[in-house]
Amino acid sequence: MHPLRKLRESGKATPAQVSALLAENIVFNSPFLVRPIEGREVIAEIFAQSSSTRGSGAYTAEFKLDGRTTFLRWEGTIDGRKIESLEIIVDNEHGLILERTIALRPYPAVKLFRDAMYASLKDKLPPDVWDYATP
């Protein structure tokens, strides 16, 4: 079982607990954000907040794609609506998460999740990651 999955399934993960699993130069790719986010401290905040925001659910699949790459599937609810995520986690040579890319569906539930994440993280992430700049 991947350490991030194990932590998330153990209960409410704190940013400090998540941070211990992350490489210093981690990159996070999310459909919520218009560009990748980099850096252990801010990404630990995002991952910890995500665990408490996304609602009930469970991981339904985990596959090792190679020695450092893990695929996870999660199904759950947000505000009583079904939501599903697929993610790829790439670990570095020390077993720390170097990159995480996530996809979510269906869009109406994703929007509920994004809006809740924005409310919680708008002061921790720069405004230019949430939306495209006005031309």
N, C-alpha and C positions, 0 to 999 in steps of 0.2 A: 504494500500500500504506500502510495506517495506520501511523504511527510506533510505536505500542505493539506491533502485530503484528510489524513489522520488528525491533524490539528483542527480543521474545520468541523469534523465529526465529533470531536471531543467536547464541543460547547462553544461558548462565545470566545473567539480568539482575540487577544489584545494585540495592539500594534507591536509591542515588544516581543511577543511570542512569534508573530509573523516575521518580524525583522530578522530573527535568528535563522530563518530558513532562506533568506534572500542574499544573493550576491550583491556586493557594493554597487555594481554597474548594471543591475537588473533593468530590463525593458518590459513594459506592459502595453499590450495592444488590445484596445477595447472598442466595441462598436459605439460606446457612449461618447467617446472622445475623438476629436478630429485629428489628433496626432498621437504617436506613442508617448508614454510617460517614462522617464528614466530616474533612477535613484532609489536606494533602499528605504530611506525615511518616509518619503511621500507615498511610495507604493505600499509600504506596510500599513499606512493609514487607510488607503483605498481597500486593500484586501480585508482588513479587520472590519471596516464599515460594511463592506459587501456581505460578509457573513451574517451580520445582524440585521441587515436591511432586506435581504432577498426572501425571507419567509421560510416556511416549512418546506422540507424536501429531503432528498437523499441522492447520493451518487448511485448510479445504476450500472456503470461500466468503468473499467480501468484496464488499459492495455499499455504495455511497454512496447514502444515502436522500435527502440534500439537502446543501447546502454545508458543514454542520457535523456531520452525523449519519452514522455508519458502522455497518453490521451485519456481524458476523463469526460464522462457524460453525467450530468446532474439533471434531475427533474424535481420540480416543486411548484410552489404557488407564491404569488405576491398579491396581496389584497384579494385573496380567494380566486385568483386567475392563474391558470396553468402557465408555467414558464419552464423553459428547458435551456441548458447551456452545454456547449461542447468546447473543450479547451485542450490546448497543446502546451505542455510545460517542458522546457529544455533546461536541464541542470548543467552546471559546470563540473570540472574535474573533481571538485571538493563536495559535490552533492548539493550545492546551493542553487537556488533557482536563478537562472540567467535570463530567461525570457518566458513570458506567459502570454498566449494569445487566446482570446475567448470570443465565441460567437453565441448569440442568444436568439430565441424565438418564442412565441410569435410577437410581431411588432407591438401590438397594443399592450401586452404585458411588459415588454422591454421598455416601452415609454414610461409605464408606471415605475419600474425599477430605476430607470435613469433619473426621473424627476425626484425620487426619494434620495438617490445618491447625490444629486446636485444640491438638494437642500442640506444634506449633511456635510458635503465637502466643498461647497462653493468658496469658502474662505481659506481652504487649504490648497486649492489648485488655482492656477492662473486662469483668468477669464478666457484667454485665447485657446484653451484646450476644449472648452465646452461647445463652441460654435465657430463657424467660419467668420473671418473678418468681413466687415461690410466694404464692398468695393468703392 
